[in-house]
Amino acid sequence: MATATATRPAPRKNDAPKKAKRALRPRTLVITACAWLLAAIFLAPYLEMIVTALRPKDELRDRTYLPTDLEWANFIDVWKESELGQNLQVTLLVAGGATLLVLLVSLPAAYYTARMRYRGRKVFLLLVLVTQMFQPTALLVGLYREFHQLDMLNSVWTLILTNAAFNLAFAVWILTAYISSIPAELEEAAMVDGTSRFGAMIKVTLPLALPGVVTAVIFTFITSWNEFVMGLTLTTEPEKQPLTVGINNFIGNYTVQWNYLFAASVVAIVPVIVLFAIIERHVVSGLTAGSVK
């Protein structure tokens, strides 16, 4: 008995050239070229910073783009001959402490605001948004007088409190939007099974709100890491100043130590770049929270 066998059509020879032609469309080439050009424009200052950090002292004013010899000792000298190590330690404590304090305050505030419909809720959210419009420099004199009267100048806790205060509003706003996008029925189901509201928040809502939490963490950490004005005003002792202020000390009244200045700048940006690269995908999803219901 003859059996019918299904035969597949043989692939045509012209399929591969067509795919190649699709990959080389003019629109694709233009978009790719523009993307590479934009990336080169953004990366050029960082490349110049690294090259200058590796220049010998006698070649700082040369017009050649690349130095004849790479002076790796600049990174060692800037670490030994300045307070850069202590400045880095202060910045880590300030950025980490401010981020932790912001999370401890913003998470309960955002959860309550997202889940409860209390009187004055819209006014509270409006006030949170309005506080973002105040610049730290506008409150600089008042903060200096307050901390001076409390004898809290040249203190790491002072920098932690100020950085946490200026980043708290953003964290509350972004976490409120993200928690509002999470169905409340999930918590109600957990409470029906015997879990308390606090347990439902920790076990159900918090894991689902992780992208929003990561967004608040990374923005608070980076903002606190890069803060300059408050650190310059509220600290006067070199070993108690943050890294941004310590880098500024390489700029003198008459000369600028460009090689040491850029070497210290490279040390300052590497931790932030590594941190942002690790959790970048969570930041993107956290920023788009609440855009689609």
N, C-alpha and C positions, 0 to 999 in steps of 0.2 A: 504494500500500500504506500503510495507516494505521499510524502508529507511536505506541506508548503513551508518553506523557510523564509522568514522576513529578512530582506536584504536592505541594508542602509545605503543611502546614496554616498558614493565616494566623494570626499572633499574636493571642492574645485580648486584649481591651481591659483585662481585669482583672489582667494580669500585672504591669504597672507599679505599681498601687496595692498589690499584695501584697508586692512587693519593698520599697516604702516602709514598709509596716507592719512588715516584718521588721526593718528598720534602726532602727525606733523602739520596739522592745520594751522593756518596763520594766526588764528585767534589764540590757540594754545601757546604758540611760540611767543606772542606778544605778552600774554598774561604771565608766562614763566619768566620772560626777560624783565618785566616790570617788578615781579616779586624779588628776583635776585638783585635788581638795582636798589629797591627799597631796603632790602636786608643789608646791602653793602653800605648804604647811607647811614643806617643806624649803627652798624658795627664799626664804621671808620673811626669815630672818636675813641672807642675802646681799644682798637688796634694801635692808634697813635699814643694812647696812654701807656700801653704795655711797652711799645718801642722806646718811648721817652724814659720809662722806668729802668730800662736796660742800657741806657746810654752812659758812657763814661763822662765824667765831669767836664773834660776839655772838649767834648763834642756836642754840648748842649746847644750851642749857637750855630752849628753847622746846618747847611741847607740840604744836605743829603737826607733822604728819608730813612734809610737803614744805617745804623752805626757800623763802623768798621769792626768793632769788638763788642761783645755782649758782656756788660758788667753786672753779673749776678750778685756781686757783693753789695749792691745797693740795697737789696732786701735785708741782708744781714746787718748792714750799718744802720739802716733806719730803725731796726728793731733794738739794736744795742744802744744807740746814741740818743734815743728819745724815750718818752713814756708811752710808746705805741702799745706795748703789751698790756699795761695797766688800763689804757684808754679802751682797748678792745674788751677787756674784762668788764669794765664799767658798762659799756654798750650792751654786752650780752646780758648782764644783770638787769639793765633798764628795759631793754626790749622784751626779754622773757618775763620779767615781773609785771610790766604793763600789760602784756598780752594775757597772762594768767588772771590778773585782776579784772580786766575787761570781760573775760569769759565768765568769771564768777558772778559778775553783776548783770551782764547783758542777757545771759541765758534765762534766768528766772523772769526778768523784766519782759523779754520778748515772748516767752511762753505765756505769761499771764495776759499780755496785751493781745496776743493772737487768739487765745481761747476764750477769754472773758469779754463780754460786752458791757462794760461798766460805764458809768456816767463820766464824761470828760475824756473818753478814749481818743477821740479825734483831736482834741486840743493837746493831749499829751504827745501824740505822734507829730503834730505840727510843731510843738516846742522842741522836740527832738531834732526835727529837720532844721529849725531856725538856728539851733546852736551850732550847726555845721557852717553857718555863714560867718561866725566870729573868727577872726584871725588871731593866732597866739600873740602876735605883736601888739594887738589892741589891748590885751590884758597884761602885758609884760610888767608895767610899773606896779600895778596892783598886786600881782603875784610876788614880785620881788619884795615889796614892803611886808606882805603877809608872812612869807617864809623868813624874812629877816627878823620880824618880831617873835616868831616861834623858834628862832635859832636853828633853822633847818637848812641853811645854805651849805653848799659843798657836801650834800648828802645824796646817796643813791636813792633813798626813799622819796626825796623831793622830786627827782626826775621821773621816778616810777609813777607817782601820783599825778603829775602834770600830764605826762604822756597818756596815761589811762583816761584821764578826764577828757582830753581832746579827741580820743578815738572811741569813746563809749557810745556816742550818738550814732555813729555809722554802724557799729556792731548791733545795736538794738534795732536799727531800721532794717538792715539786711536779714537779721535772724527773724524778725517779726514777719517779713514778707515770705520767708522760706517756710516757717512753721505754719503759717496760714494756708499754704498750698498742700499741706499734709492732711488727709481726711481725719476728722476727729473720731470717726467711727472705729478706727483702729484702736484708739485708746479706750473707747467705751467697751469694745470687745474684750480687751485685756482686763478691764475693771470688773466685767461680768464674771470672769474666771477667778476673781479674788485678788487681783493686784490693786494696790492703792494708786491714787492719781500720781503721786511722786514716782512710784515704781513704773507706771505706764509711761511717764515722761522719760525716765532713764532707759527703759528697756525697749520702748517702741518708737517714741518720737525722736529721741536724740540720735539713734543710729540712722534713721531716715533723713535727719537734718544735717548729717555729717558734711555734705558739700557746702552748705551755708556756714557751718562752724569753721570749716577750713578757710573759706573766703574771709571771714572776720579775723581769723588768726593771722593769715598772711598779710592782710592790709594793715592790721595793727602792728605787727612785728616790723614790717618794712618802714612804716611811717615813724615808729619809735626809733628804728635803727638810723634813719636819715635825719632825724630832728637836729637842728643846729642852734636856733635862736635861744630856746630855753636853756640848753646846755651851756651856751656861752654866757648867759646872764646869771644863772643861778649857781654856777660853779666858777671858782677863781683859782683853785689849786690845780696845777697841771696833772697830777696823778689821779685826781678825782673827776676829771673832765671826760665826756664821751669821745668816741673816736672821731666824729665829725669836727669837733673843736680841736682835738689833738692834731688832725691833719692841717687845720688852718694855721697852726703854730709854725709850719715850715715857710709861711709867707712873712717875711720880715719887712721892716720899714724901708729898706734900701735894696735888698736882694731877695730873690726867691730861689729856694733850693728845688729846682724843677725835678731833678731825678729822684730825690727823696719824697717830694710831694706826690709824684705819680706812683712811686712804689707803694707808699702808704695807701693811696687810693685803690690800687689793685687789691691789696690786702682787705680793704673795707668792702669791696663789692663782691668778692668771691663767695662768702657765705650766703649772701642774699640771692645771688644767681643760682647757686646749688639748691637752696630751699625752694625757690620759685619753680625751678625745673622739675623738682620731684612732685610737687602737688599742683602743677599748672592746670591739669584737667579738672580737678575739683573746683578750682577758682572759676573756671568758665561756666561750669554747671551751676555754681552758686550764684553767679551774677545774673543768670537767666531765670532764676527761680521766680515763680509767680507770673511769668510772662504769658504762660499758656495755662488755662484752667480746664 
